[in-house]
Amino acid sequence: MLNRFLYIMSTILFITSCSKGNAPEIVGFENNKTLVGKSVGLVLTSSNSNITEIQWSQTQGPIINFVGSDRKVIGFDVPSEGHYTFQVAFKDSQSNDGSIEYSFDATSESPVYVNVRLDHEANSQAKMSLQAYEQMPGNITSISWTQLEGPSAVLNITDQLSLNFTAPKINEDILLKFKVDITDDQGNSASDSVNILLEETNIDDDSFFNAGRFADISLADVHPFVTDSNYFNELNECIYSNTSTELCNLGKLPFIGSLTTNPTTADIMARVLVSHDWMGARFQEYLETVDTSNDIKNLLGATTSIVISYDIRPSFFWSGTGAIYLSARYFWVTPEERDSIDTTQDFRSDFSKDLQFVDPWRVTKDNQYAYSTPLIASREVRNLENSKHNLSRVLYHELAHANDFFPPRAWANANNNDFAWTYSSTNQPDSTGLASALPLVSQEMYDLGNVMFQGETATQTQQNFTPDEVAEFFFPYEATNTYNYSTLREDYAMLAEEYLMTYRFGVRYDQGITGLAPDYIISTAERGRVGHDRTKSRAEYVVANILPSVNLVEASAQILQPSTLTTGISWWDALALPTLGKTNESFISNKDSLNKKRPKILLGIDRRHQ
């Protein structure tokens, strides 16, 4: 393996005891030189993969921010000119202490037009993604990805800035190397390469995660964030592993709410599994500074554990383990943290391709978007204040699912011999009761929901529906969002999400029915549909079940009646509510300033990928 890479003459090796041929070393880059602004990586390799207690540190040069200091691979951007030295300490296969240094020089001899992020380690058979970031002087005319080293991966689409694939199966740790070449219409060309250390991973055929969309896919390695947690072993064994074949009963890993009716941040963090420690730190910060109402901590009573990992997308709750699985993309603050998250594209269905309308939605506050995410190429930092609304809505939504299957009234009666799924196997979810007591009644929307979210083929009648006709099917009735018509369970979670986000954060959700791209002309759209009396009563039913501590009279009094957005204009241009008694002319004249940076249109189907 190592003879495929340039031997680094400046590498300084110290091993107290290691048999010949097994000596670990660092794979760096050609001639120990790189450019300012370049994304690079250092890889700790060895013919014996049993290297533990890894710790990278920078010992010389301008400060570089990087994450994953306990992993075999670190990737980072070079900030400025200078001489840099990194050291990695570890224990070898015989538990002997070892240490290696690697030095390199950075200059500004030429501009950097393309970077591939990020050099990293991954498990064999894992879903993987690489992203090329370009700053070409001209317009791109070609993109081409190739694999340079390692066992062949199946690369289906190689002419986009992102490269997605499933890592091959291997019998030993090995390096994969990929390269992207980009040209523009001014005759410029640029390239960059990236290393991935692929580690051997076994997937047990009987693992409870080896099924459905996870079949034959390797999960990320995760570990308890709190190293002295009372549930350290159980978290490792029972929640997110390629080799777990038996679920823990509640005697080994109880629901949080079975032990305390008022969970603290410490109670929650003792149940957290992460792929990178920064994820746990960001979640803890959220619980301490944003969840001041304790809603999220209380809702987490219906879970046995919380998993935050770079490979999870979409977020979900699974009654089999009683765990909530959260995408790390809601937690990152620095570009370096974001770089460590897998960006494999969600399956974006074309279920609605034959329909003549779309169903955009968004979350607003004070006539602005309630949250935004920096463009991936901008390398901007975002703080918790920027992302709290997006994270909170996902937590409310997924934890509504958890409490649907295991509501607070059942927590005290959980038996140690039971499993997380026992209660829901003998009791209907509360969403079934909602559907019976306060059902959705638009049959046309139910039928369209089967097309839009479940993939049924649209009838000719449905294909002919105009946006105005669909608006008549939706707006007079009880749903907050078109996604309420996906399943009974999603109806329940959508009501909880919008009601509690409106009450706690003062945000309002927009739902529209519009024409197709590129203009998305509004037929009908409303802001704050949860404020309709017919909708609010349904939301109160849900919140009473999942968060009995909420004063519904007080909460509902703070939720405004819905507002109607301007019709006949683009969805983007209707962000600000029209001023009472005035025409839309003054608003429309300002639309260019509002839309210099137009956010992505979110549709109902995007709910499946959050």
C-alpha positions as CSV (number, residue, x, y, z in Angstrom):
1,M,0.0,0.0,0.0
2,L,2.6,2.5,1.0
3,N,4.8,2.0,-2.1
4,R,2.2,3.9,-4.0
5,F,3.0,7.1,-2.2
6,L,6.0,9.4,-2.0
7,Y,8.1,8.5,1.0
8,I,8.3,11.7,3.1
9,M,11.9,12.3,3.9
10,S,11.2,14.9,6.6
11,T,9.1,12.5,8.7
12,I,10.6,11.9,12.1
13,L,9.6,8.6,13.7
14,F,9.8,7.5,17.3
15,I,8.5,4.1,18.3
16,T,9.4,2.6,21.6
17,S,8.8,-0.9,20.3
18,C,7.4,-2.0,16.9
19,S,8.2,-5.0,14.8
20,K,9.9,-4.4,11.4
21,G,7.5,-3.7,8.6
22,N,4.7,-2.5,10.8
23,A,6.1,1.0,11.4
24,P,3.4,3.6,11.1
25,E,4.1,6.7,9.0
26,I,2.4,9.8,7.7
27,V,1.3,10.2,4.1
28,G,1.4,13.9,3.3
29,F,1.9,15.7,-0.1
30,E,4.5,16.0,-2.8
31,N,7.8,17.6,-1.8
32,N,6.3,18.7,1.6
33,K,5.1,21.8,-0.1
34,T,1.7,23.3,-0.7
35,L,-0.1,26.5,-1.5
36,V,-1.9,29.0,0.8
37,G,-5.6,28.4,0.6
38,K,-5.2,24.7,-0.4
39,S,-7.2,22.0,1.3
40,V,-4.8,19.2,2.3
41,G,-4.6,16.2,4.6
42,L,-2.3,14.1,6.7
43,V,-2.8,10.3,7.0
44,L,-1.4,8.1,9.7
45,T,-0.9,4.7,8.0
46,S,0.4,1.3,9.1
47,S,0.3,-2.2,7.8
48,N,-1.2,-3.1,11.1
49,S,-4.5,-1.2,11.6
50,N,-4.7,-1.6,15.3
51,I,-3.5,1.8,16.2
52,T,-5.3,3.4,19.2
53,E,-5.3,6.5,21.4
54,I,-4.5,8.8,18.4
55,Q,-3.9,12.5,19.1
56,W,-2.9,15.0,16.5
57,S,-1.5,18.4,17.5
58,Q,0.2,21.3,15.7
59,T,3.6,22.2,17.1
60,Q,4.8,24.9,14.6
61,G,3.5,27.5,12.2
62,P,0.5,29.8,11.9
63,I,-2.5,28.3,13.8
64,I,-4.6,25.9,11.8
65,N,-8.1,24.9,12.8
66,F,-9.0,21.3,12.3
67,V,-11.4,18.7,13.8
68,G,-11.0,15.0,14.4
69,S,-7.7,15.1,16.3
70,D,-8.4,11.6,17.6
71,R,-8.6,10.1,14.1
72,K,-6.1,8.6,11.7
73,V,-6.7,11.4,9.1
74,I,-6.9,15.1,9.6
75,G,-7.8,17.5,6.8
76,F,-7.6,21.3,6.8
77,D,-7.1,24.5,4.8
78,V,-3.7,26.2,4.9
79,P,-4.3,29.7,6.1
80,S,-1.0,31.6,5.3
81,E,2.6,31.3,4.3
82,G,5.0,29.6,6.7
83,H,6.6,26.5,8.0
84,Y,4.2,24.0,9.6
85,T,4.8,21.0,11.8
86,F,2.2,18.5,13.1
87,Q,2.7,15.7,15.5
88,V,0.6,12.6,16.0
89,A,0.9,10.5,19.2
90,F,-0.6,7.0,19.4
91,K,-0.3,3.5,20.8
92,D,0.8,0.8,18.3
93,S,-0.6,-2.7,18.0
94,Q,1.5,-3.8,21.0
95,S,0.2,-0.9,23.2
96,N,3.6,0.9,22.9
97,D,3.6,4.6,22.7
98,G,4.6,6.1,19.4
99,S,4.9,9.6,17.9
100,I,5.5,11.0,14.4
101,E,6.1,14.5,13.1
102,Y,5.4,15.9,9.7
103,S,6.6,19.3,8.4
104,F,5.7,21.2,5.3
105,D,6.1,24.7,3.8
106,A,3.2,26.9,2.4
107,T,3.8,29.6,-0.2
108,S,1.6,31.8,-2.4
109,E,3.4,31.0,-5.7
110,S,0.1,30.5,-7.6
111,P,-3.6,30.9,-7.0
112,V,-5.8,28.0,-5.9
113,Y,-8.7,27.6,-8.2
114,V,-10.1,24.3,-6.9
115,N,-10.2,22.4,-3.6
116,V,-11.6,19.0,-2.8
117,R,-12.7,18.6,0.8
118,L,-12.0,16.7,2.8
119,D,-9.2,14.1,3.4
120,H,-10.7,11.8,6.0
121,E,-11.1,8.2,7.2
122,A,-14.2,6.1,6.5
123,N,-15.5,2.6,6.9
124,S,-15.6,0.2,4.0
125,Q,-19.1,-0.1,2.4
126,A,-20.0,3.4,3.7
127,K,-21.9,6.0,1.7
128,M,-19.4,8.7,0.9
129,S,-19.2,12.1,-0.7
130,L,-16.5,14.5,-1.9
131,Q,-17.1,18.1,-2.7
132,A,-15.1,20.2,-5.1
133,Y,-15.1,24.0,-4.4
134,E,-14.1,26.1,-7.4
135,Q,-13.0,29.7,-7.9
136,M,-12.3,29.5,-11.6
137,P,-11.8,32.9,-13.4
138,G,-14.3,31.9,-16.1
139,N,-17.4,29.8,-16.5
140,I,-16.9,26.1,-16.0
141,T,-16.9,24.1,-19.2
142,S,-15.9,20.7,-17.8
143,I,-15.6,18.7,-14.6
144,S,-14.1,15.2,-14.4
145,W,-13.5,13.0,-11.4
146,T,-11.2,10.0,-11.6
147,Q,-9.9,7.5,-9.1
148,L,-6.1,7.3,-8.9
149,E,-5.5,4.7,-6.1
150,G,-7.1,1.9,-4.3
151,P,-9.8,-0.7,-5.0
152,S,-12.3,0.6,-7.6
153,A,-15.3,2.4,-6.4
154,V,-18.4,2.6,-8.6
155,L,-18.6,6.3,-9.7
156,N,-21.9,6.8,-11.5
157,I,-21.8,10.6,-12.0
158,T,-18.4,12.1,-12.5
159,D,-19.2,15.5,-14.1
160,Q,-20.5,17.4,-11.1
161,L,-18.8,19.3,-8.3
162,S,-20.0,16.7,-5.9
163,L,-19.0,13.0,-6.1
164,N,-21.1,10.4,-4.3
165,F,-20.4,6.7,-4.1
166,T,-20.4,3.7,-1.8
167,A,-17.0,2.6,-0.6
168,P,-15.8,-0.8,-1.8
169,K,-15.6,-3.8,0.5
170,I,-12.0,-4.5,1.7
171,N,-10.1,-6.9,3.9
172,E,-7.5,-4.5,5.2
173,D,-7.1,-0.8,5.7
174,I,-6.2,0.9,2.4
175,L,-5.9,4.4,0.9
176,L,-8.3,5.6,-1.8
177,K,-7.2,8.6,-3.9
178,F,-9.5,10.7,-6.1
179,K,-8.8,13.6,-8.4
180,V,-11.0,16.3,-10.0
181,D,-10.1,18.2,-13.1
182,I,-11.9,21.4,-14.0
183,T,-11.6,23.7,-17.0
184,D,-13.3,27.0,-17.8
185,D,-14.2,29.1,-20.9
186,Q,-11.1,31.3,-20.5
187,G,-8.7,28.4,-21.1
188,N,-7.9,27.8,-17.4
189,S,-7.6,24.4,-15.9
190,A,-7.1,23.3,-12.3
191,S,-7.1,20.0,-10.4
192,D,-7.0,18.7,-6.8
193,S,-6.8,15.3,-5.2
194,V,-7.9,13.9,-1.9
195,N,-7.0,10.9,0.2
196,I,-9.5,8.7,2.0
197,L,-8.2,6.1,4.4
198,L,-10.7,3.2,4.1
199,E,-10.9,0.9,7.2
200,E,-12.0,-2.7,7.2
201,T,-15.5,-3.0,8.7
202,N,-17.6,-6.1,9.2
203,I,-21.4,-5.9,8.7
204,D,-23.2,-8.7,10.6
205,D,-25.9,-10.1,8.4
206,D,-28.1,-10.3,11.5
207,S,-27.5,-6.7,12.6
208,F,-30.8,-5.0,13.2
209,F,-29.5,-2.0,11.1
210,N,-28.7,-4.3,8.1
211,A,-32.1,-3.8,6.5
212,G,-34.0,-1.4,4.3
213,R,-32.1,1.7,3.2
214,F,-29.2,0.6,5.6
215,A,-28.8,-2.9,4.0
216,D,-25.1,-3.6,3.3
217,I,-24.2,0.0,4.2
218,S,-21.6,0.6,6.8
219,L,-22.5,2.9,9.6
220,A,-20.1,5.5,11.0
221,D,-18.1,4.7,14.1
222,V,-19.7,6.5,17.1
223,H,-18.8,6.7,20.7
224,P,-20.4,8.0,23.9
225,F,-19.8,11.7,24.3
226,V,-19.6,11.4,28.1
227,T,-16.8,8.9,28.7
228,D,-17.9,8.1,32.2
229,S,-21.5,7.7,31.4
230,N,-23.3,4.9,33.4
231,Y,-24.6,3.7,30.1
232,F,-21.3,3.7,28.2
233,N,-21.3,0.0,27.3
234,E,-25.0,-0.2,26.5
235,L,-24.8,2.8,24.2
236,N,-22.0,1.2,22.3
237,E,-23.7,-2.2,22.1
238,C,-27.3,-1.4,21.4
239,I,-27.9,1.8,19.4
240,Y,-25.9,2.3,16.2
241,S,-23.5,-0.4,15.1
242,N,-22.9,-2.8,12.2
243,T,-22.5,-5.7,14.5
244,S,-25.4,-5.2,17.0
245,T,-27.8,-8.1,16.7
246,E,-29.7,-7.8,20.0
247,L,-31.6,-4.8,21.4
248,C,-31.1,-3.7,25.0
249,N,-34.1,-4.1,27.2
250,L,-35.2,-1.2,29.4
251,G,-33.4,-2.6,32.4
252,K,-30.1,-2.0,30.6
253,L,-31.0,1.2,28.7
254,P,-34.2,2.7,30.1
255,F,-36.1,5.6,28.7
256,I,-34.8,8.9,30.1
257,G,-38.3,9.8,31.3
258,S,-38.6,6.6,33.2
259,L,-35.9,7.7,35.6
260,T,-36.8,11.4,36.0
261,T,-39.7,13.6,35.1
262,N,-37.4,16.7,34.8
263,P,-34.3,15.6,32.8
264,T,-31.2,17.8,33.2
265,T,-28.7,18.6,30.5
266,A,-26.3,16.1,32.3
267,D,-29.0,13.4,32.2
268,I,-29.4,13.9,28.4
269,M,-25.7,14.2,27.6
270,A,-25.0,10.8,29.4
271,R,-27.1,9.2,26.6
272,V,-25.4,10.9,23.6
273,L,-23.4,9.1,20.9
274,V,-21.4,11.1,18.4
275,S,-19.0,10.5,15.5
276,H,-17.1,13.7,16.4
277,D,-16.9,15.3,19.8
278,W,-17.7,18.7,18.5
279,M,-21.2,17.5,17.7
280,G,-21.8,16.6,21.4
281,A,-20.4,20.0,22.5
282,R,-22.8,21.9,20.1
283,F,-25.8,19.8,21.3
284,Q,-24.9,20.5,24.9
285,E,-24.6,24.2,24.2
286,Y,-28.1,24.1,22.6
287,L,-29.6,22.5,25.6
288,E,-28.0,24.9,28.0
289,T,-28.6,28.2,26.1
290,V,-31.6,27.7,23.7
291,D,-33.8,25.2,25.4
292,T,-34.6,27.5,28.3
293,S,-38.2,26.3,28.4
294,N,-36.9,22.7,28.9
295,D,-39.3,21.5,26.1
296,I,-36.6,19.5,24.3
297,K,-35.1,18.0,27.5
298,N,-38.6,17.0,28.6
299,L,-39.5,15.5,25.2
300,L,-36.2,13.6,25.2
301,G,-37.8,11.6,28.1
302,A,-39.3,9.4,25.4
303,T,-35.9,8.3,24.1
304,T,-33.2,5.9,25.3
305,S,-30.4,7.7,23.5
306,I,-29.4,10.4,21.0
307,V,-27.1,9.8,18.1
308,I,-25.5,12.6,16.2
309,S,-23.2,11.5,13.4
310,Y,-21.7,12.8,10.2
311,D,-23.4,10.0,8.1
312,I,-27.0,10.5,9.3
313,R,-29.4,12.1,6.9
314,P,-32.3,12.4,7.2
315,S,-32.9,12.7,10.9
316,F,-35.3,10.1,12.3
317,F,-36.7,8.4,15.4
318,W,-36.8,4.6,15.6
319,S,-39.1,2.8,18.0
320,G,-36.9,-0.3,17.8
321,T,-34.1,1.2,19.8
322,G,-36.0,4.2,21.3
323,A,-33.3,6.4,20.0
324,I,-33.4,9.7,18.0
325,Y,-30.9,9.9,15.2
326,L,-29.9,13.5,14.2
327,S,-28.0,14.8,11.2
328,A,-24.9,16.7,12.2
329,R,-25.6,19.4,9.6
330,Y,-27.9,21.2,12.0
331,F,-25.1,21.6,14.6
332,W,-22.0,22.9,12.8
333,V,-20.6,26.3,13.6
334,T,-17.2,26.5,11.8
335,P,-16.4,25.5,8.2
336,E,-14.0,22.9,9.6
337,E,-16.9,21.3,11.4
338,R,-19.1,21.3,8.4
339,D,-16.3,19.8,6.3
340,S,-16.4,16.7,8.5
341,I,-20.0,16.0,7.6
342,D,-20.9,13.7,4.7
343,T,-22.8,15.5,2.0
344,T,-24.2,12.5,0.2
345,Q,-27.3,13.7,-1.6
346,D,-30.6,12.6,-0.3
347,F,-32.8,10.7,-2.7
348,R,-34.9,13.5,-4.1
349,S,-37.9,11.8,-5.6
350,D,-39.7,12.9,-8.7
351,F,-43.0,11.7,-7.4
352,S,-44.6,15.1,-8.4
353,K,-43.1,15.3,-11.9
354,D,-46.5,14.9,-13.6
355,L,-48.4,17.4,-11.5
356,Q,-49.0,21.0,-12.5
357,F,-48.3,22.6,-9.1
358,V,-45.8,22.7,-6.3
359,D,-46.2,23.2,-2.6
360,P,-43.5,25.5,-1.2
361,W,-43.1,26.2,2.5
362,R,-40.7,28.2,4.7
363,V,-40.3,29.5,8.3
364,T,-40.4,33.2,8.8
365,K,-39.9,35.8,11.6
366,D,-40.6,39.5,11.2
367,N,-41.1,39.2,7.4
368,Q,-37.7,37.6,7.0
369,Y,-36.5,34.0,6.8
370,A,-36.2,32.7,10.3
371,Y,-32.9,31.0,9.5
372,S,-30.5,30.7,6.6
373,T,-27.4,28.5,5.9
374,P,-24.3,30.1,4.4
375,L,-23.4,28.9,0.9
376,I,-21.2,25.9,1.1
377,A,-18.4,27.7,-0.8
378,S,-18.4,30.8,1.3
379,R,-16.5,29.2,4.3
380,E,-18.6,31.4,6.6
381,V,-19.0,30.8,10.3
382,R,-22.5,30.5,11.7
383,N,-23.4,30.7,15.3
384,L,-26.2,29.0,17.4
385,E,-28.3,32.2,17.0
386,N,-28.3,31.7,13.2
387,S,-29.2,28.0,13.3
388,K,-31.4,27.6,16.5
389,H,-34.7,27.8,14.6
390,N,-33.8,25.2,12.1
391,L,-32.4,22.8,14.7
392,S,-35.3,23.4,17.1
393,R,-38.0,22.6,14.5
394,V,-36.2,19.3,13.6
395,L,-36.0,18.4,17.3
396,Y,-39.7,19.3,18.0
397,H,-40.7,17.2,14.9
398,E,-38.6,14.1,15.6
399,L,-39.3,14.1,19.3
400,A,-43.1,14.4,18.5
401,H,-42.6,11.1,16.8
402,A,-40.9,9.6,19.8
403,N,-43.6,10.8,22.2
404,D,-46.3,9.6,19.7
405,F,-45.0,6.1,20.2
406,F,-44.1,6.4,23.9
407,P,-46.1,9.3,25.6
408,P,-45.2,10.7,29.0
409,R,-48.2,9.0,30.7
410,A,-46.5,5.6,30.0
411,W,-43.0,6.4,31.2
412,A,-43.5,5.5,34.9
413,N,-45.0,2.1,34.0
414,A,-42.1,0.9,31.8
415,N,-40.9,-2.6,32.9
416,N,-37.2,-3.4,33.0
417,N,-37.9,-6.6,31.0
418,D,-39.6,-4.7,28.2
419,F,-37.9,-3.2,25.2
420,A,-38.2,0.2,23.7
421,W,-40.7,-1.1,21.1
422,T,-42.9,-3.0,23.6
423,Y,-45.3,-0.2,24.5
424,S,-45.9,0.7,20.8
425,S,-46.4,-2.9,19.9
426,T,-49.4,-3.2,22.3
427,N,-50.7,0.4,22.2
428,Q,-51.7,2.4,19.2
429,P,-49.7,5.6,18.7
430,D,-51.5,8.7,19.8
431,S,-51.6,9.9,16.2
432,T,-54.2,7.2,15.5
433,G,-56.4,8.8,18.2
434,L,-55.9,12.2,16.6
435,A,-57.0,10.8,13.2
436,S,-60.1,9.4,14.9
437,A,-61.1,12.4,17.0
438,L,-60.0,15.3,14.7
439,P,-59.4,13.9,11.3
440,L,-58.2,15.5,8.1
441,V,-61.1,15.5,5.7
442,S,-59.8,16.6,2.3
443,Q,-59.9,13.4,0.3
444,E,-58.4,15.1,-2.7
445,M,-55.3,16.1,-0.6
446,Y,-55.1,12.5,0.9
447,D,-55.0,11.2,-2.7
448,L,-52.5,13.8,-3.8
449,G,-50.4,13.1,-0.7
450,N,-50.1,9.4,-1.9
451,V,-48.7,10.7,-5.1
452,M,-46.4,13.5,-3.7
453,F,-45.0,11.6,-0.8
454,Q,-45.6,7.9,-1.3
455,G,-44.9,7.6,-5.0
456,E,-48.2,6.5,-6.3
457,T,-48.8,7.2,-10.0
458,A,-50.8,10.3,-10.6
459,T,-54.2,9.8,-12.4
460,Q,-54.9,11.8,-15.5
461,T,-57.4,13.9,-13.4
462,Q,-54.6,14.7,-10.8
463,Q,-52.2,15.5,-13.6
464,N,-54.7,18.1,-14.9
465,F,-55.3,19.8,-11.6
466,T,-54.4,23.5,-11.7
467,P,-52.8,25.3,-8.8
468,D,-56.1,27.1,-8.1
469,E,-58.0,23.8,-7.9
470,V,-55.4,22.3,-5.5
471,A,-55.5,25.4,-3.4
472,E,-59.3,24.8,-2.9
473,F,-58.6,21.3,-1.8
474,F,-56.0,22.4,0.8
475,F,-56.6,25.8,2.3
476,P,-60.2,25.5,3.7
477,Y,-59.2,22.5,5.8
478,E,-57.3,21.5,8.9
479,A,-53.7,20.7,7.8
480,T,-50.8,23.1,8.5
481,N,-48.7,21.8,5.7
482,T,-49.2,19.6,2.7
483,Y,-46.9,17.1,4.4
484,N,-49.6,16.5,7.0
485,Y,-51.1,14.3,4.3
486,S,-48.1,12.0,4.1
487,T,-49.1,9.7,7.0
488,L,-51.0,9.9,10.2
489,R,-47.7,10.1,12.1
490,E,-46.4,13.0,10.0
491,D,-49.7,14.9,10.6
492,Y,-49.1,14.5,14.3
493,A,-45.5,15.7,14.2
494,M,-46.2,18.6,11.9
495,L,-48.8,20.0,14.2
496,A,-46.5,19.7,17.2
497,E,-43.6,21.3,15.3
498,E,-45.5,24.4,14.0
499,Y,-47.4,25.0,17.3
500,L,-44.4,24.8,19.6
501,M,-42.1,26.8,17.2
502,T,-44.7,29.5,17.0
503,Y,-45.3,29.6,20.7
504,R,-41.7,29.4,21.9
505,F,-39.9,31.3,19.2
506,G,-42.5,33.6,17.6
507,V,-41.8,32.2,14.1
508,R,-44.6,31.7,11.5
509,Y,-44.7,29.0,8.8
510,D,-45.7,29.8,5.3
511,Q,-47.5,27.3,3.1
512,G,-48.3,27.9,-0.5
513,I,-49.7,26.3,-3.6
514,T,-48.0,27.8,-6.7
515,G,-47.3,27.2,-10.3
516,L,-44.1,25.4,-11.5
517,A,-40.5,26.6,-11.7
518,P,-38.9,28.9,-12.5
519,D,-41.4,31.5,-11.4
520,Y,-43.5,29.7,-8.7
521,I,-46.4,32.1,-9.1
522,I,-48.6,32.0,-6.1
523,S,-52.2,30.7,-6.4
524,T,-52.8,30.9,-2.6
525,A,-50.5,31.1,0.3
526,E,-50.9,31.6,4.0
527,R,-48.6,32.5,6.9
528,G,-49.3,30.8,10.3
529,R,-51.9,28.2,9.4
530,V,-51.6,26.7,12.9
531,G,-53.5,29.8,14.1
532,H,-56.7,28.8,12.4
533,D,-59.2,27.7,15.1
534,R,-59.8,24.4,13.1
535,T,-56.1,23.7,13.1
536,K,-55.2,25.0,16.5
537,S,-57.5,22.6,18.2
538,R,-55.8,19.7,16.5
539,A,-52.4,21.0,17.6
540,E,-53.6,21.4,21.2
541,Y,-54.6,17.8,21.1
542,V,-51.0,16.8,20.2
543,V,-49.2,19.1,22.6
544,A,-51.4,18.0,25.5
545,N,-50.2,14.5,24.9
546,I,-46.5,15.1,24.4
547,L,-45.8,18.1,26.6
548,P,-48.5,18.2,29.4
549,S,-46.4,20.9,31.1
550,V,-47.4,23.5,28.5
551,N,-50.2,25.8,29.5
552,L,-52.4,25.5,26.4
553,V,-54.6,28.5,27.2
554,E,-51.5,30.8,27.5
555,A,-49.8,29.2,24.5
556,S,-52.7,29.4,22.1
557,A,-53.4,33.1,23.1
558,Q,-49.9,33.9,21.7
559,I,-50.6,32.3,18.3
560,L,-51.9,34.8,15.8
561,Q,-54.6,34.2,13.2
562,P,-53.2,33.4,9.8
563,S,-52.2,36.0,7.2
564,T,-52.7,35.7,3.5
565,L,-49.7,36.3,1.2
566,T,-49.9,38.2,-2.0
567,T,-51.2,36.1,-4.9
568,G,-50.1,36.3,-8.5
569,I,-46.5,37.0,-7.7
570,S,-43.4,34.8,-7.3
571,W,-43.1,32.8,-4.0
572,W,-39.7,34.6,-3.5
573,D,-41.4,38.0,-3.9
574,A,-44.0,37.4,-1.2
575,L,-41.8,37.1,1.8
576,A,-43.0,40.4,3.4
577,L,-46.7,40.6,4.2
578,P,-48.6,43.2,2.2
579,T,-49.3,46.4,4.2
580,L,-52.9,46.8,5.1
581,G,-54.7,49.3,2.9
582,K,-51.9,49.6,0.4
583,T,-51.2,48.1,-3.0
584,N,-48.4,45.7,-3.6
585,E,-46.5,48.1,-5.8
586,S,-44.2,49.5,-3.2
587,F,-43.2,46.0,-2.1
588,I,-42.8,44.6,-5.6
589,S,-40.5,47.6,-6.5
590,N,-38.2,46.5,-3.7
591,K,-38.1,42.8,-4.6
592,D,-34.7,43.0,-6.3
593,S,-33.1,43.9,-3.0
594,L,-34.8,41.2,-1.2
595,N,-33.9,38.5,-3.7
596,K,-30.2,39.2,-4.4
597,K,-29.6,35.9,-2.6
598,R,-32.6,33.7,-3.2
599,P,-32.9,30.7,-0.8
600,K,-33.7,27.3,-2.1
601,I,-37.4,26.6,-2.6
602,L,-38.4,24.0,0.0
603,L,-41.2,21.7,-1.0
604,G,-43.3,19.2,1.0
605,I,-41.1,16.3,-0.2
606,D,-38.1,18.0,1.4
607,R,-39.6,17.1,4.8
608,R,-38.5,13.5,4.1
609,H,-34.9,14.6,4.0
610,Q,-34.5,16.9,7.0
